[in-house]
């Protein structure tokens, strides 16, 4: 069991249940959503996971990401990309997921290193209704240049918090290009 937990930690950032073998990435994400403390409806988790992957793939076509993603940030600031920053990915993913009208998951704008010019990072955090923000899953489309990455917020290398405007349900504005 300890080895299984280590494998689970390395793959999805949690040891809530054994990894789903021979599953698609969307099925693995859905299983991780269901494994969260206080998790809700498995059908909602499956829909959330499927749409998160579909939207991320669509955004990757539109954004034409570079690897590492910091190069995309540079391309944005040089005027070579219209959208490339992590907050753009978070904004568009959050908008699409919010349109699902989920009842058993809250979708939050997460931020790490808020206010840091070079380190601030944004992503969507899916939190089971009634659970703490830290127990949610970070859904990060930017980190792997258009390939969806997820991990429990309290197990990531970044220290995630709700964006200061998020609890007020205000629209969070992305940084603009320094023209």
N, C-alpha and C positions, 0 to 999 in steps of 0.2 A: 504494500500500500504506500509506503514512503517513496518508493521509486515512482509510482504512479503520480503522486503529488508533485514530485520534482518535475516530471514531464509536463504535468498540467501547468505548473508555475511558469515554465519556460515558454509554453505555447500560447497561453491566454491570460496569464497573470492571476490565476486563481486555483484553489484546490477545493472547489465546492463539489465537484463530481468528476468522475473519470472522463477523459477526452472521448468525443464521439469518433469512432474509427470509421474510415472509408466514407466520410461525410463531406459534402461541399463546404466551402468556407461559410456560406450563409447558414447552413445547418449547424456548423460549429458555433457561430456567433449566437444563433437562436438558443442553442443549448447553454451557452455561457450566460445569456440573459435570464433564462429560466433558473439557472443555478444561483442567481443573486439572492441575498437575504430579502425576504418579503416579496419575491417575484410574483408576478401575476399570470395572466392568461397566456398559455403556450401559443395559441393562434396569433395573438398580438405580437409576441416575441418573434415568431416566424415571419410575419409580415414586416415588422420593423427591420429585421436582419436582411430580408430579401430586397427591400426598397433601399436600405443603406448601401448595399453592394451595387444595385442598379444605378442609383444616383451618383455614386462615386465613379463608376465606369463612365457615365455620361459626362461628368465634370472633367474627367481625365481627357476625353476627346476634345472638349471645348477649351480647356486650359492649356493643353499641350505641355504637361509638367516636365521639368528638368530634374536630373538627379545629380547630386543631392538636392533636396528641395530648396535649400538656401540659394542655389543658382536661379531658381524660379523667382525668389524674392528680388534678386539683383536684376533679372530680366524685367520684372514689373517696374522697379524704380528707374530703369533705363528707358522705359517706354516700349519695351519689346513684347510685353504681355499686358493685357487689360486686367486680368485677374490671376493671381498666383500665390498671394499671401495665405497663411494658415487661416486668417479670419475670413477670407473669401470662401475657402473650402467650408469652414464651419457655418458661415451665414447661409450658403446655398444648401448644404446638407440639412441644417436645422429647419430651414423653410420647407423643404420637401417632406421631411419626417413629421413636422408639426401638422401638415395637411392630412396625415393619416387619422387624426382625431383619436389617438390612443387614450385608453382609460386606466390601464394598469402600469403605464410607464410615464414618467415626466421627462421631458426633453429639455435639457438645460444648456446654456452657453458656459462652457468651462474655460478658465484661463489659468495659466501658470506664469509666474514671474511678471505679474501685472505691473505695468508702468516701465518695465525695462525696455529700452530702445532696441537692443539686439536679442534679447532672450524671451520677450513676451510670446506666448504660444496659446492659440485658441483651438478648441475642438468642441464637439457635441458630447454631452454626458447624458446617457440614458439611465435614469434612476427609477427603480420600482416605486410606485406610489406609496408614500409613507415611509420610505427608507431614507437614510441620510445620504447626502450628496456624495460623500466619500465612498459609499458602497456601490455607486453607479459604475457603469462601464464607459470609459472614454472611447469615443468613435472618432478616429483621427484619419482623415483622408489625405492630409498634407504630408505627414511624417514619412511615408514611403512613396512619395511622388505619384499619388493617384491610385495606390493600392490600399484599401481600407485596413487599418490597424486598430485593434481594440485591446484594452487592458483595464482591470479594475482601477479606479481613480486612486485608491489608497495603496496601490502596489506599483505604480509607475515611477519612473525616475523623476518625473516632474511632480511638484506638489500642486495639485489642482484645487481650485476654488470656484464657486460660482462667480461669473463676471459681476462686478459691482452694479451694473445696470440690470442684470438678469433677474434678481428677485423682484424687481419692480416691474418686470415684463416689458421693459422698454427695449426698443430696437438698439442693438449694439452696432456702432458704426466702425467700419474697418478703417485702417489707416489709408490716407490718400497718397498718391504719388507726389514726390517732391519735384515738381516741374521747374 
